[in-house]
Amino acid sequence: MKDKFLSSLGLCRRAGALSIGAEAVHAAIRSGKTALVFVASDVSEATMKKLATSTAYYKVELRRTEYTMAALSDALGVKHNVAAVALKQSTFVNLF
């Protein structure tokens, strides 16, 4: 059985409420359309620092997950590794 967190991410993806990938997440943060950011456990320190700086500046919550980039990509049905995911709609924040 899938974990509730991963299932909730899949639901948000189907609803079009996610930005997927470090660059897309960074752009979403800068645009002010981000409610929450999740980062994979094995993301590089440079990527983590970039996202941490952006989320702190724009006052967006950042959570490091226990899941690897491969686990996030599998849960989201993406072929490339997913370093970060941004929740674009605050409506879904209560799922996490």
C-alpha positions in Angstrom: 0.0 0.0 0.0 1.3 3.4 -0.9 2.2 5.9 1.8 -0.4 8.6 2.5 2.1 11.4 1.7 2.9 9.9 -1.7 -0.8 9.3 -2.4 -1.6 12.9 -1.5 1.1 14.1 -3.9 -0.4 12.0 -6.7 -3.9 13.5 -6.0 -2.4 17.0 -6.1 -0.7 16.3 -9.4 -3.9 15.0 -10.9 -5.6 18.2 -9.7 -2.9 20.3 -11.4 -1.8 21.7 -8.1 1.9 20.9 -8.3 5.1 22.4 -9.8 7.5 19.5 -10.3 11.3 19.8 -10.4 13.7 22.2 -8.7 13.7 24.8 -11.5 9.9 24.8 -11.8 9.6 25.0 -8.0 12.0 27.9 -7.9 10.0 29.7 -10.5 6.7 29.1 -8.7 8.2 30.4 -5.5 9.4 33.6 -7.2 6.0 34.1 -8.8 4.2 33.9 -5.4 2.1 31.0 -6.4 3.4 28.5 -3.9 1.8 27.4 -0.6 4.3 24.7 0.4 7.6 23.1 -0.9 8.8 19.5 -0.4 12.4 18.5 -1.1 13.7 15.0 -1.6 16.0 13.6 1.1 18.9 13.1 -1.3 18.8 16.5 -3.1 22.2 18.2 -3.5 23.3 20.7 -1.0 23.4 23.4 -3.7 19.8 22.8 -4.7 18.7 22.7 -1.0 20.5 26.0 -0.3 18.9 27.7 -3.4 15.4 26.5 -2.4 15.9 27.3 1.3 17.0 30.8 0.4 14.0 31.4 -1.9 11.5 30.0 0.5 12.8 32.0 3.4 12.8 35.2 1.3 9.2 34.7 0.0 8.0 33.2 3.3 7.0 29.8 2.0 7.2 26.7 4.2 9.9 24.2 3.2 9.8 20.6 4.3 12.5 18.0 3.6 10.9 14.6 3.1 12.1 11.2 4.0 11.7 10.2 0.3 14.4 10.0 -2.3 14.2 11.7 -5.7 13.5 8.3 -7.3 10.6 7.6 -4.8 9.0 11.0 -5.6 9.3 10.5 -9.3 7.7 7.1 -9.1 4.8 8.4 -7.0 4.3 11.3 -9.5 4.7 9.2 -12.6 7.6 11.2 -13.8 10.5 9.6 -15.7 13.2 11.9 -14.4 14.3 12.2 -10.7 12.3 14.8 -8.8 14.3 16.9 -6.4 11.5 19.2 -5.3 7.7 19.7 -5.5 5.7 22.8 -4.9 2.1 22.8 -3.8 0.5 25.7 -5.8 -2.9 25.7 -4.1 -3.3 26.3 -0.4 -6.5 24.3 -0.6 -4.5 21.0 -0.5 -2.1 22.0 2.4 -4.3 20.2 4.9 -3.5 16.9 3.2 0.1 17.2 4.5 
